[in-house]
């Protein structure tokens, strides 16, 4: 016993295939929809072929609101159908219900939008309401406070940051604000908005300034020690990752509203929104009087920058309907992943990226063969040139090495 797929025309085709019209007229049986005594199912290709030959009738509208099962009427009632739950519904309500997409002879499959499978892992676990509420939770004040605390703690751990705090508090404060609002500043620049717009939120600026002062100037460094205590640090690090996921979503949605088909633009804005403080780290170091271009985030990407880029790509695919999952489910799953990974890294004091094995394997598959072949090519060319130079200009015999060095020095002085 198998129920029909949710297409009313297919249901009518099943009934038509069971008995011919003359047999139904002789027996007085009619087709109706109820929730009892289901007839054997037909193959799907047979249902599709029969459904394409029938036109929708008013009883197909009732099928939209009832159980999609076809049954025989009650024996002994000639010409009358057994009353069912569908027949007692309001006909106006049934007429307002849209028809299911019918299958035409040229197109045996419905549209991709109506039948695209959706990953509903969360609903199978019974967490649908929790996930929706989690995706709508406000970040102010606790999550924002954790973000500011972790950002300024990372700033204090930078070499030379404590000296700058004592020598120039204004430069240290501005550097701290860049660490806290770097993502919003960089996203504003990419979207053509004033980069000073994040500083118009007085509430967040005051909160970040208070946290900056307590971390750098609290007596006996009590506030920093309390935040750096392992249990509290685990809690703060997990809350910061929640804000990272929400900022990626905000950047992707904002960019997608402006650039509908701009994949790269949407990914770039989401990436900048979630990891902007790391991407502008060279400018933040310049404010503190440090210039280290070799520590550019694009040259040596940290774990936070990599995981933010992955999140920006995933949320961009979801926003453009190329990923079969709802937004709040993706927010929940991605947040749980980044939170658990970051907590494990802090707990076990892991400083390298957990994606390192995959990165090494991908690099060897995609890029290493070209670099190794080019290096071998350059080495062979250099050895050939040295051999040719040795053959063309052989070293004079009988001259000691010290005199040869003196001659080379004189030649260099004359050239200078």
Secondary structure per residue as TSV (DSSP state, phi and psi in degrees):
chain	resnum	aa	ss	phi	psi
A	1	X	-	360.0	124.3
A	2	X	-	-140.0	135.9
A	3	X	-	-78.6	152.9
A	4	X	-	-74.7	155.8
A	5	X	-	-67.3	161.0
A	6	X	S	-75.6	63.6
A	7	X	-	-131.5	117.9
A	8	X	H	-64.6	-34.1
A	9	X	H	-66.8	-34.7
A	10	X	H	-66.1	-34.7
A	11	X	H	-65.6	-41.1
A	12	X	H	-66.5	-34.6
A	13	X	H	-66.1	-36.1
A	14	X	H	-61.7	-44.7
A	15	X	H	-66.0	-35.7
A	16	X	H	-68.4	-29.9
A	17	X	H	-80.5	-17.4
A	18	X	H	-75.5	-43.4
A	19	X	S	-139.3	151.3
A	20	X	-	-76.0	162.1
A	21	X	H	-61.9	-36.9
A	22	X	H	-65.8	-39.7
A	23	X	H	-65.1	-37.1
A	24	X	H	-69.8	-33.9
A	25	X	H	-68.7	-39.1
A	26	X	H	-66.6	-39.5
A	27	X	H	-85.4	-13.8
A	28	X	T	76.5	15.6
A	29	X	-	-85.3	147.3
A	30	X	-	-127.2	160.0
A	31	X	-	-92.7	133.1
A	32	X	E	-151.5	173.5
A	33	X	E	-115.8	127.3
A	34	X	-	-151.8	-177.7
A	35	X	S	-109.8	31.3
A	36	X	S	-134.9	153.1
A	37	X	-	46.6	74.3
A	38	X	B	-78.1	140.2
A	39	X	-	-84.4	162.7
A	40	X	-	-60.1	147.5
A	41	X	-	-84.7	153.5
A	42	X	-	-101.4	162.6
A	43	X	-	-62.0	151.7
A	44	X	H	-66.8	-35.8
A	45	X	H	-68.2	-33.0
A	46	X	H	-68.9	-39.5
A	47	X	H	-63.7	-43.1
A	48	X	H	-65.0	-39.7
A	49	X	H	-66.2	-40.1
A	50	X	H	-73.8	-34.8
A	51	X	H	-66.4	-32.0
A	52	X	T	-69.9	-13.7
A	53	X	T	-97.6	1.1
A	54	X	-	-116.9	148.8
A	55	X	-	-101.1	148.7
A	56	X	-	-68.6	143.0
A	57	X	-	-124.2	170.3
A	58	X	H	-56.6	-28.4
A	59	X	H	-73.2	-16.5
A	60	X	H	-70.9	-25.9
A	61	X	H	-67.0	-39.6
A	62	X	H	-66.5	-27.8
A	63	X	H	-64.6	-24.6
A	64	X	H	-65.1	-29.9
A	65	X	H	-100.4	-3.7
A	66	X	S	-114.7	-166.7
A	67	X	-	-83.0	133.1
A	68	X	-	-84.5	66.4
A	69	X	-	-138.2	139.5
A	70	X	E	-107.6	129.8
A	71	X	E	-137.8	167.0
A	72	X	-	-84.7	151.1
A	73	X	-	-71.1	172.3
A	74	X	-	-69.2	130.7
A	75	X	T	-61.0	144.5
A	76	X	T	94.8	-9.4
A	77	X	-	-109.7	94.6
A	78	X	T	-77.5	127.2
A	79	X	T	79.4	0.6
A	80	X	-	-124.6	142.3
A	81	X	-	-95.9	147.4
A	82	X	-	-67.3	129.9
A	83	X	-	-62.7	136.2
A	84	X	-	-125.4	179.0
A	85	X	T	-65.8	-32.9
A	86	X	G	-69.5	-38.4
A	87	X	G	-67.4	-17.8
A	88	X	G	-91.7	1.4
A	89	X	S	-77.6	161.1
A	90	X	-	-68.5	125.9
A	91	X	H	-66.0	-29.9
A	92	X	H	-65.8	-38.5
A	93	X	H	-65.5	-37.2
A	94	X	H	-69.3	-34.9
A	95	X	H	-72.0	-25.0
A	96	X	H	-79.1	-15.3
A	97	X	S	-75.6	128.0
A	98	X	-	-69.9	152.0
A	99	X	-	-74.9	151.1
A	100	X	-	-73.8	150.7
A	101	X	-	-65.7	122.1
A	102	X	-	-82.4	157.0
A	103	X	-	-96.6	119.6
A	104	X	-	-84.9	163.2
A	105	X	S	-62.7	-32.7
A	106	X	S	-80.7	-19.7
A	107	X	-	-132.0	98.0
A	108	X	-	-81.7	-5.6
A	109	X	S	-117.4	141.2
A	110	X	-	-69.5	175.5
A	111	X	-	-64.7	155.6
A	112	X	H	-68.3	-30.6
A	113	X	H	-69.6	-34.1
A	114	X	H	-81.2	-23.6
A	115	X	H	-117.2	12.3
A	116	X	-	-67.6	124.9
A	117	X	-	-70.0	140.3
A	118	X	-	-113.2	133.9
A	119	X	B	-72.6	112.4
A	120	X	-	-120.0	53.4
A	121	X	H	-66.9	-38.2
A	122	X	H	-68.2	-39.4
A	123	X	H	-67.6	-30.6
A	124	X	H	-66.5	-25.9
A	125	X	T	-87.4	-1.1
A	126	X	T	74.0	30.0
A	127	X	-	-115.5	22.1
A	128	X	H	-62.9	-49.4
A	129	X	H	-64.3	-39.7
A	130	X	H	-64.1	-39.9
A	131	X	H	-66.6	-41.1
A	132	X	H	-64.0	-44.9
A	133	X	H	-66.2	-35.7
A	134	X	H	-65.4	-38.6
A	135	X	H	-71.8	-15.1
A	136	X	T	-106.2	4.6
A	137	X	-	-67.7	144.3
A	138	X	-	-79.7	137.8
A	139	X	-	-81.5	-20.0
A	140	X	T	-93.2	136.2
A	141	X	T	-101.2	-17.6
A	142	X	H	-71.5	-45.5
A	143	X	H	-69.5	-38.7
A	144	X	H	-63.6	-38.6
A	145	X	H	-63.4	-41.2
A	146	X	H	-65.0	-38.5
A	147	X	H	-63.2	-46.1
A	148	X	H	-65.2	-40.2
A	149	X	H	-64.0	-46.4
A	150	X	H	-68.7	-36.6
A	151	X	H	-65.8	-43.8
A	152	X	H	-74.9	-30.2
A	153	X	H	-64.1	-40.4
A	154	X	H	-65.2	-34.3
A	155	X	H	-65.3	-41.1
A	156	X	H	-66.4	-28.8
A	157	X	T	-76.0	-9.8
A	158	X	S	-70.6	143.8
A	159	X	T	-65.4	130.1
A	160	X	T	88.0	-3.7
A	161	X	H	-69.9	-36.7
A	162	X	H	-67.9	-38.3
A	163	X	H	-64.3	-40.0
A	164	X	H	-65.5	-36.7
A	165	X	H	-63.0	-34.8
A	166	X	H	-82.9	-34.0
A	167	X	H	-81.2	-43.0
A	168	X	-	-140.1	89.4
A	169	X	H	-62.4	-31.5
A	170	X	H	-66.9	-43.4
A	171	X	H	-63.6	-38.5
A	172	X	H	-67.0	-39.1
A	173	X	H	-65.1	-44.0
A	174	X	H	-63.9	-37.7
A	175	X	H	-63.9	-39.9
A	176	X	H	-64.9	-38.0
A	177	X	H	-67.9	-33.9
A	178	X	H	-65.2	-36.7
A	179	X	H	-67.8	-34.0
A	180	X	H	-81.1	-38.6
A	181	X	H	-117.1	21.9
A	182	X	H	-63.6	-37.1
A	183	X	H	-64.7	-43.9
A	184	X	H	-66.9	-36.8
A	185	X	H	-65.8	-47.7
A	186	X	H	-67.3	-38.5
A	187	X	H	-65.6	-36.9
A	188	X	H	-64.0	-39.9
A	189	X	H	-63.9	-41.1
A	190	X	H	-68.1	-32.6
A	191	X	T	-90.6	3.0
A	192	X	T	76.5	24.0
A	193	X	-	-102.3	162.0
A	194	X	-	-62.2	128.5
A	195	X	T	-69.2	-13.3
A	196	X	T	-87.2	-0.9
A	197	X	G	-60.6	-37.3
A	198	X	G	-60.1	-24.0
A	199	X	G	-82.7	1.7
A	200	X	G	-83.3	-10.9
A	201	X	-	-87.2	94.5
A	202	X	H	-63.9	-34.0
A	203	X	H	-63.0	-47.1
A	204	X	H	-70.7	-34.9
A	205	X	H	-65.1	-42.5
A	206	X	H	-65.2	-42.3
A	207	X	H	-62.5	-46.0
A	208	X	H	-65.3	-35.7
A	209	X	H	-68.1	-39.1
A	210	X	H	-65.0	-42.8
A	211	X	H	-65.7	-39.8
A	212	X	H	-60.6	-42.8
A	213	X	H	-66.5	-42.1
A	214	X	H	-66.9	-35.8
A	215	X	H	-71.7	-37.9
A	216	X	H	-92.9	-30.7
A	217	X	H	-125.7	11.9
A	218	X	S	-68.2	138.3
A	219	X	G	-58.3	134.9
A	220	X	G	59.5	14.7
A	221	X	G	59.3	35.3
A	222	X	H	-67.3	-43.1
A	223	X	H	-65.1	-42.8
A	224	X	H	-64.4	-40.1
A	225	X	H	-66.7	-37.3
A	226	X	H	-66.0	-41.7
A	227	X	H	-72.0	-30.0
A	228	X	H	-84.1	-5.0
A	229	X	S	-64.3	136.1
A	230	X	H	-54.5	-49.3
A	231	X	H	-60.6	-43.9
A	232	X	H	-69.3	-34.8
A	233	X	H	-66.7	-37.6
A	234	X	H	-61.9	-42.9
A	235	X	H	-65.1	-44.4
A	236	X	H	-67.5	-41.1
A	237	X	H	-63.7	-39.6
A	238	X	H	-65.5	-40.0
A	239	X	H	-68.5	-33.0
A	240	X	H	-65.0	-36.8
A	241	X	H	-67.6	-28.5
A	242	X	H	-64.0	-44.1
A	243	X	H	-65.0	-33.0
A	244	X	H	-61.4	-46.3
A	245	X	H	-63.1	-41.2
A	246	X	H	-68.9	-34.2
A	247	X	H	-70.4	-35.9
A	248	X	H	-61.6	-45.3
A	249	X	H	-62.3	-43.2
A	250	X	H	-62.3	-42.1
A	251	X	H	-66.9	-40.6
A	252	X	H	-66.1	-43.6
A	253	X	H	-65.8	-41.6
A	254	X	H	-64.6	-43.6
A	255	X	H	-70.1	-35.4
A	256	X	H	-69.1	-29.0
A	257	X	H	-68.3	-20.9
A	258	X	H	-100.4	-39.2
A	259	X	-	-122.1	95.1
A	260	X	S	-66.8	-40.0
A	261	X	S	-110.8	10.2
A	262	X	-	-89.6	87.5
A	263	X	H	-59.3	-50.6
A	264	X	H	-64.8	-38.3
A	265	X	H	-65.6	-41.9
A	266	X	H	-66.4	-43.4
A	267	X	H	-63.6	-41.1
A	268	X	H	-64.7	-41.2
A	269	X	H	-69.1	-42.2
A	270	X	H	-63.6	-38.7
A	271	X	H	-65.2	-44.5
A	272	X	H	-65.5	-36.9
A	273	X	H	-67.6	-36.0
A	274	X	H	-88.9	-26.6
A	275	X	H	-133.5	35.6
A	276	X	H	-67.8	-34.4
A	277	X	H	-63.5	-32.6
A	278	X	H	-77.9	-35.8
A	279	X	H	-70.6	-26.4
A	280	X	T	-105.2	25.9
A	281	X	H	-64.0	-31.2
A	282	X	H	-65.1	-39.5
A	283	X	H	-68.3	-37.9
A	284	X	H	-65.7	-37.8
A	285	X	H	-67.7	-34.0
A	286	X	H	-66.1	-32.5
A	287	X	H	-63.6	-35.6
A	288	X	T	-84.9	4.8
A	289	X	T	82.6	20.3
A	290	X	-	-117.6	131.9
A	291	X	-	-127.3	106.2
A	292	X	-	-130.4	80.9
A	293	X	G	-64.9	-22.4
A	294	X	G	-69.9	-13.4
A	295	X	G	-99.6	28.2
A	296	X	-	-62.3	138.0
A	297	X	T	-67.4	-27.0
A	298	X	T	-75.7	-27.3
A	299	X	T	-78.0	-42.6
A	300	X	S	-129.0	88.3
A	301	X	-	-75.7	135.2
A	302	X	-	-83.2	174.8
A	303	X	H	-63.1	-40.7
A	304	X	H	-62.6	-41.2
A	305	X	H	-67.1	-39.5
A	306	X	H	-67.9	-45.5
A	307	X	H	-70.6	-28.8
A	308	X	H	-69.6	-38.7
A	309	X	H	-63.5	-41.5
A	310	X	H	-62.1	-43.2
A	311	X	H	-64.0	-38.5
A	312	X	H	-63.9	-38.7
A	313	X	H	-66.6	-43.6
A	314	X	H	-64.5	-46.1
A	315	X	H	-70.2	-28.5
A	316	X	H	-68.3	-43.1
A	317	X	H	-61.8	-39.8
A	318	X	H	-68.5	-39.2
A	319	X	H	-67.8	-30.9
A	320	X	T	-94.1	14.2
A	321	X	T	62.9	34.2
A	322	X	-	-108.1	2.4
A	323	X	S	-125.8	118.6
A	324	X	S	-77.6	69.4
A	325	X	B	-156.5	145.7
A	326	X	-	-75.4	161.5
A	327	X	H	-66.6	-45.0
A	328	X	H	-68.1	-31.4
A	329	X	H	-68.1	-39.8
A	330	X	H	-67.9	-38.4
A	331	X	H	-60.0	-44.7
A	332	X	H	-65.1	-48.1
A	333	X	H	-66.1	-43.5
A	334	X	H	-66.3	-39.6
A	335	X	H	-65.0	-41.6
A	336	X	H	-63.8	-36.0
A	337	X	H	-66.7	-50.0
A	338	X	H	-68.8	-34.6
A	339	X	H	-67.6	-46.8
A	340	X	H	-65.4	-38.4
A	341	X	H	-66.5	-44.8
A	342	X	H	-67.1	-40.3
A	343	X	H	-64.1	-40.1
A	344	X	H	-65.7	-38.2
A	345	X	H	-65.5	-40.6
A	346	X	H	-70.8	-38.8
A	347	X	H	-66.5	-42.5
A	348	X	T	-98.1	8.2
A	349	X	T	56.9	51.3
A	350	X	-	-96.1	124.0
A	351	X	-	-104.2	-22.9
A	352	X	S	-85.4	165.1
A	353	X	-	-75.4	135.7
A	354	X	T	-69.7	-11.6
A	355	X	T	-87.0	5.2
A	356	X	H	-58.2	-45.0
A	357	X	H	-60.7	-41.6
A	358	X	H	-67.8	-37.7
A	359	X	H	-64.3	-42.1
A	360	X	H	-64.3	-43.4
A	361	X	H	-64.8	-42.2
A	362	X	H	-65.4	-38.9
A	363	X	H	-63.9	-43.3
A	364	X	H	-66.9	-32.7
A	365	X	H	-76.1	-35.2
A	366	X	H	-103.1	-34.6
A	367	X	T	-124.1	-23.3
A	368	X	H	-70.5	-33.0
A	369	X	H	-64.1	-35.2
A	370	X	H	-69.9	-44.1
A	371	X	H	-66.8	-40.7
A	372	X	H	-65.9	-41.0
A	373	X	H	-67.2	-38.7
A	374	X	H	-67.1	-39.3
A	375	X	H	-63.4	-43.0
A	376	X	H	-63.0	-38.3
A	377	X	H	-64.4	-44.5
A	378	X	H	-64.5	-39.6
A	379	X	H	-64.3	-42.6
A	380	X	H	-66.2	-39.9
A	381	X	H	-63.9	-42.2
A	382	X	H	-64.1	-41.3
A	383	X	H	-66.0	-37.5
A	384	X	H	-65.7	-39.9
A	385	X	H	-64.5	-40.7
A	386	X	H	-63.3	-39.0
A	387	X	H	-65.8	-42.0
A	388	X	H	-64.7	-42.8
A	389	X	H	-62.6	-38.5
A	390	X	H	-66.0	-34.7
A	391	X	H	-74.9	-40.0
A	392	X	H	-73.5	-39.1
A	393	X	S	-122.5	80.4
A	394	X	-	-73.7	147.0
A	395	X	-	-69.0	133.4
A	396	X	-	-65.9	139.0
A	397	X	T	-87.7	153.4
A	398	X	T	87.6	-1.0
A	399	X	-	-103.9	125.7
A	400	X	-	-69.1	163.8
A	401	X	H	-68.2	-32.3
A	402	X	H	-64.8	-43.1
A	403	X	H	-65.2	-35.7
A	404	X	H	-63.1	-38.8
A	405	X	H	-65.7	-40.3
A	406	X	H	-62.9	-40.8
A	407	X	H	-64.3	-40.6
A	408	X	H	-65.4	-38.2
A	409	X	H	-65.6	-41.6
A	410	X	H	-63.2	-40.3
A	411	X	H	-64.4	-38.5
A	412	X	H	-67.6	-38.8
A	413	X	H	-65.3	-41.0
A	414	X	H	-65.0	-39.1
A	415	X	H	-65.7	-37.0
A	416	X	-	-66.4	360.0
